[in-house]
Amino acid sequence: MLRKTISVATAGLAVLAATLATPTAAFARDGETKQIHLRKGLTLKIPKSWKVDRRNADWVRVITGSCPTFGTEDYGFRDWGCRSFWVLGPKALEIGLRTFQAYNPKYGFDPATDVSICPKSYKLFKGDWKLAGRGLRQVGPGHKADYHRWAATCVDKKSKVKTRYNQREWYLPKSKILVLDQWDHPGLNAILRNATWS
């Protein structure tokens, strides 16, 4: 009995490990994905259930789950609770730093002049953040992104840390594209690695 339980558990762990190693496998079956064509010929294959907001070509948002601000006046880059990632273009990059200066990957994307709402909760504010990882990451064949991961905090009115999140950025300087994720989407690395260019 114990041997059978261990065998079943081992088989289950093997399936889990395979799924985690290739996160896109969970939705890679025929008919469950769609392609989105972005600037400079960049094409991503994403789950069919994800929605793409293209109202502004320089601020394309891929909504991956719940988005309570969608359709409200609060919807936009500085909103809260909207599970998504951004594909930003040149006009967004022109104002990508504090005081709306041009984006510089060594400081992270954060266009603002004042206190910003925490992406996780409208009751909290963005706190400190620090560089937690960097390097080059593949975004389709022949394209390497300057990758940064920022470990960020969300604080209350008394500046007490209430939650944490990561802001991950894949910057393609020649194409003037920045992919920005504040929700640690587990499949996004694989989606970008398997991107195509035309």
DRENLORO-94060 format. One record per residue (C-alpha): residue number from 1; residue in one letter; x, y, z. Coordinates in pm, whole numbers, plus 50000, padded with zeros to 5 digits. Example, Ala and Ser with C-alpha at 12.3 -4.5 7.8 and 13.67 -1.06 7.14 Angstrom:
<atoms>
+-----+------+-------+-------+-------+
! pos ! code !    px !    py !    pz !
+-----+------+-------+-------+-------+
!   1 !    A ! 51230 ! 49550 ! 50780 !
!   2 !    S ! 51367 ! 49894 ! 50714 !
+-----+------+-------+-------+-------+
</atoms>
This chain:
<atoms>
+-----+------+-------+-------+-------+
! pos ! code !    px !    py !    pz !
+-----+------+-------+-------+-------+
!   1 !    M ! 50000 ! 50000 ! 50000 !
!   2 !    L ! 50277 ! 50244 ! 50095 !
!   3 !    R ! 50470 ! 50158 ! 49776 !
!   4 !    K ! 50158 ! 50224 ! 49564 !
!   5 !    T ! 50098 ! 50560 ! 49739 !
!   6 !    I ! 50458 ! 50665 ! 49680 !
!   7 !    S ! 50434 ! 50564 ! 49310 !
!   8 !    V ! 50115 ! 50767 ! 49263 !
!   9 !    A ! 50267 ! 51067 ! 49443 !
!  10 !    T ! 50583 ! 51043 ! 49232 !
!  11 !    A ! 50378 ! 51029 ! 48910 !
!  12 !    G ! 50177 ! 51330 ! 49024 !
!  13 !    L ! 50493 ! 51528 ! 49100 !
!  14 !    A ! 50636 ! 51439 ! 48757 !
!  15 !    V ! 50322 ! 51576 ! 48585 !
!  16 !    L ! 50335 ! 51890 ! 48801 !
!  17 !    A ! 50705 ! 51942 ! 48724 !
!  18 !    A ! 50641 ! 51904 ! 48349 !
!  19 !    T ! 50358 ! 52156 ! 48365 !
!  20 !    L ! 50568 ! 52408 ! 48559 !
!  21 !    A ! 50862 ! 52364 ! 48323 !
!  22 !    T ! 50641 ! 52454 ! 48027 !
!  23 !    P ! 50363 ! 52678 ! 48163 !
!  24 !    T ! 50214 ! 52734 ! 47820 !
!  25 !    A ! 50144 ! 52360 ! 47791 !
!  26 !    A ! 49834 ! 52407 ! 48004 !
!  27 !    F ! 49665 ! 52605 ! 47727 !
!  28 !    A ! 49857 ! 52490 ! 47419 !
!  29 !    R ! 49595 ! 52248 ! 47290 !
!  30 !    D ! 49429 ! 52337 ! 46957 !
!  31 !    G ! 49169 ! 52611 ! 46983 !
!  32 !    E ! 49268 ! 52726 ! 47330 !
!  33 !    T ! 49515 ! 52995 ! 47224 !
!  34 !    K ! 49510 ! 53299 ! 47002 !
!  35 !    Q ! 49778 ! 53517 ! 46852 !
!  36 !    I ! 49811 ! 53887 ! 46918 !
!  37 !    H ! 50007 ! 54094 ! 46671 !
!  38 !    L ! 50189 ! 54387 ! 46829 !
!  39 !    R ! 50426 ! 54658 ! 46714 !
!  40 !    K ! 50735 ! 54591 ! 46502 !
!  41 !    G ! 50604 ! 54247 ! 46402 !
!  42 !    L ! 50604 ! 54101 ! 46755 !
!  43 !    T ! 50343 ! 53822 ! 46788 !
!  44 !    L ! 50251 ! 53647 ! 47112 !
!  45 !    K ! 50047 ! 53330 ! 47156 !
!  46 !    I ! 49822 ! 53372 ! 47459 !
!  47 !    P ! 49526 ! 53186 ! 47613 !
!  48 !    K ! 49201 ! 53251 ! 47429 !
!  49 !    S ! 49035 ! 53365 ! 47754 !
!  50 !    W ! 49272 ! 53662 ! 47792 !
!  51 !    K ! 49142 ! 53994 ! 47662 !
!  52 !    V ! 49350 ! 54251 ! 47476 !
!  53 !    D ! 49279 ! 54622 ! 47517 !
!  54 !    R ! 49429 ! 54801 ! 47216 !
!  55 !    R ! 49263 ! 55140 ! 47254 !
!  56 !    N ! 49606 ! 55302 ! 47265 !
!  57 !    A ! 49881 ! 55144 ! 47053 !
!  58 !    D ! 50150 ! 55255 ! 47300 !
!  59 !    W ! 49963 ! 55123 ! 47605 !
!  60 !    V ! 49837 ! 54777 ! 47502 !
!  61 !    R ! 49702 ! 54585 ! 47801 !
!  62 !    V ! 49657 ! 54209 ! 47809 !
!  63 !    I ! 49395 ! 54133 ! 48075 !
!  64 !    T ! 49454 ! 53785 ! 48215 !
!  65 !    G ! 49185 ! 53761 ! 48485 !
!  66 !    S ! 48971 ! 53975 ! 48710 !
!  67 !    C ! 48983 ! 54348 ! 48633 !
!  68 !    P ! 48744 ! 54544 ! 48859 !
!  69 !    T ! 48846 ! 54881 ! 48713 !
!  70 !    F ! 48772 ! 54790 ! 48350 !
!  71 !    G ! 48508 ! 55024 ! 48209 !
!  72 !    T ! 48541 ! 55270 ! 48499 !
!  73 !    E ! 48715 ! 55604 ! 48523 !
!  74 !    D ! 48983 ! 55439 ! 48741 !
!  75 !    Y ! 49097 ! 55207 ! 48461 !
!  76 !    G ! 49453 ! 55271 ! 48338 !
!  77 !    F ! 49816 ! 55223 ! 48427 !
!  78 !    R ! 49775 ! 55354 ! 48780 !
!  79 !    D ! 49471 ! 55142 ! 48869 !
!  80 !    W ! 49445 ! 54850 ! 49112 !
!  81 !    G ! 49342 ! 54485 ! 49109 !
!  82 !    C ! 49345 ! 54438 ! 48731 !
!  83 !    R ! 49528 ! 54114 ! 48658 !
!  84 !    S ! 49714 ! 54200 ! 48342 !
!  85 !    F ! 50043 ! 54286 ! 48180 !
!  86 !    W ! 50133 ! 54574 ! 47951 !
!  87 !    V ! 50305 ! 54597 ! 47612 !
!  88 !    L ! 50425 ! 54958 ! 47600 !
!  89 !    G ! 50551 ! 55153 ! 47299 !
!  90 !    P ! 50756 ! 55469 ! 47233 !
!  91 !    K ! 50501 ! 55725 ! 47360 !
!  92 !    A ! 50467 ! 55542 ! 47692 !
!  93 !    L ! 50845 ! 55515 ! 47718 !
!  94 !    E ! 50881 ! 55892 ! 47670 !
!  95 !    I ! 50714 ! 55946 ! 48010 !
!  96 !    G ! 50824 ! 55625 ! 48189 !
!  97 !    L ! 51002 ! 55769 ! 48493 !
!  98 !    R ! 50905 ! 55985 ! 48790 !
!  99 !    T ! 50825 ! 56342 ! 48685 !
! 100 !    F ! 50745 ! 56193 ! 48343 !
! 101 !    Q ! 51102 ! 56171 ! 48216 !
! 102 !    A ! 51202 ! 55917 ! 47950 !
! 103 !    Y ! 51217 ! 55553 ! 48060 !
! 104 !    N ! 51551 ! 55419 ! 48177 !
! 105 !    P ! 51560 ! 55045 ! 48260 !
! 106 !    K ! 51800 ! 55094 ! 48550 !
! 107 !    Y ! 51530 ! 55284 ! 48741 !
! 108 !    G ! 51216 ! 55090 ! 48641 !
! 109 !    F ! 50895 ! 55206 ! 48475 !
! 110 !    D ! 50699 ! 55434 ! 48710 !
! 111 !    P ! 50545 ! 55743 ! 48547 !
! 112 !    A ! 50420 ! 55963 ! 48829 !
! 113 !    T ! 50471 ! 56290 ! 49010 !
! 114 !    D ! 50300 ! 56192 ! 49333 !
! 115 !    V ! 50196 ! 55892 ! 49542 !
! 116 !    S ! 50066 ! 55600 ! 49334 !
! 117 !    I ! 49800 ! 55344 ! 49420 !
! 118 !    C ! 49929 ! 54992 ! 49486 !
! 119 !    P ! 49851 ! 54761 ! 49191 !
! 120 !    K ! 49715 ! 54505 ! 49441 !
! 121 !    S ! 49473 ! 54723 ! 49642 !
! 122 !    Y ! 49313 ! 55065 ! 49617 !
! 123 !    K ! 49353 ! 55100 ! 49995 !
! 124 !    L ! 49734 ! 55091 ! 49972 !
! 125 !    F ! 50007 ! 55295 ! 49807 !
! 126 !    K ! 50327 ! 55204 ! 49626 !
! 127 !    G ! 50617 ! 55192 ! 49869 !
! 128 !    D ! 50986 ! 55125 ! 49818 !
! 129 !    W ! 51125 ! 54899 ! 49553 !
! 130 !    K ! 51467 ! 54758 ! 49486 !
! 131 !    L ! 51634 ! 54566 ! 49208 !
! 132 !    A ! 51597 ! 54193 ! 49274 !
! 133 !    G ! 51714 ! 54045 ! 48944 !
! 134 !    R ! 51842 ! 54138 ! 48601 !
! 135 !    G ! 51990 ! 53994 ! 48286 !
! 136 !    L ! 51906 ! 53920 ! 47925 !
! 137 !    R ! 51593 ! 53725 ! 47832 !
! 138 !    Q ! 51493 ! 53579 ! 47496 !
! 139 !    V ! 51186 ! 53731 ! 47330 !
! 140 !    G ! 51142 ! 53519 ! 47022 !
! 141 !    P ! 51425 ! 53426 ! 46784 !
! 142 !    G ! 51699 ! 53685 ! 46742 !
! 143 !    H ! 51572 ! 53926 ! 47009 !
! 144 !    K ! 51708 ! 53964 ! 47361 !
! 145 !    A ! 51539 ! 54186 ! 47617 !
! 146 !    D ! 51706 ! 54379 ! 47896 !
! 147 !    Y ! 51524 ! 54216 ! 48189 !
! 148 !    H ! 51476 ! 54366 ! 48537 !
! 149 !    R ! 51275 ! 54241 ! 48833 !
! 150 !    W ! 51190 ! 54496 ! 49100 !
! 151 !    A ! 51085 ! 54380 ! 49447 !
! 152 !    A ! 50821 ! 54633 ! 49550 !
! 153 !    T ! 50611 ! 54703 ! 49857 !
! 154 !    C ! 50264 ! 54842 ! 49916 !
! 155 !    V ! 50214 ! 55053 ! 50227 !
! 156 !    D ! 49929 ! 55205 ! 50426 !
! 157 !    K ! 49890 ! 55574 ! 50517 !
! 158 !    K ! 50142 ! 55527 ! 50800 !
! 159 !    S ! 50400 ! 55384 ! 50556 !
! 160 !    K ! 50369 ! 55036 ! 50711 !
! 161 !    V ! 50433 ! 54757 ! 50459 !
! 162 !    K ! 50113 ! 54558 ! 50403 !
! 163 !    T ! 50196 ! 54351 ! 50095 !
! 164 !    R ! 50468 ! 54292 ! 49838 !
! 165 !    Y ! 50479 ! 54234 ! 49464 !
! 166 !    N ! 50728 ! 54210 ! 49179 !
! 167 !    Q ! 50742 ! 54437 ! 48879 !
! 168 !    R ! 50904 ! 54250 ! 48592 !
! 169 !    E ! 51021 ! 54436 ! 48283 !
! 170 !    W ! 51143 ! 54306 ! 47946 !
! 171 !    Y ! 51285 ! 54601 ! 47747 !
! 172 !    L ! 51365 ! 54578 ! 47377 !
! 173 !    P ! 51547 ! 54908 ! 47305 !
! 174 !    K ! 51579 ! 54873 ! 46926 !
! 175 !    S ! 51210 ! 54789 ! 46886 !
! 176 !    K ! 51110 ! 55042 ! 47157 !
! 177 !    I ! 50892 ! 54785 ! 47333 !
! 178 !    L ! 50858 ! 54731 ! 47707 !
! 179 !    V ! 50662 ! 54434 ! 47845 !
! 180 !    L ! 50568 ! 54507 ! 48206 !
! 181 !    D ! 50413 ! 54261 ! 48452 !
! 182 !    Q ! 50312 ! 54339 ! 48812 !
! 183 !    W ! 50132 ! 54006 ! 48873 !
! 184 !    D ! 50407 ! 53744 ! 48829 !
! 185 !    H ! 50219 ! 53563 ! 48553 !
! 186 !    P ! 50378 ! 53215 ! 48561 !
! 187 !    G ! 50350 ! 53156 ! 48186 !
! 188 !    L ! 50471 ! 53495 ! 48067 !
! 189 !    N ! 50841 ! 53401 ! 48045 !
! 190 !    A ! 50752 ! 53111 ! 47814 !
! 191 !    I ! 50508 ! 53321 ! 47610 !
! 192 !    L ! 50779 ! 53581 ! 47545 !
! 193 !    R ! 51049 ! 53322 ! 47481 !
! 194 !    N ! 50822 ! 53158 ! 47220 !
! 195 !    A ! 50721 ! 53487 ! 47056 !
! 196 !    T ! 50761 ! 53528 ! 46681 !
! 197 !    W ! 50862 ! 53829 ! 46471 !
! 198 !    S ! 50760 ! 53914 ! 46117 !
+-----+------+-------+-------+-------+
</atoms>
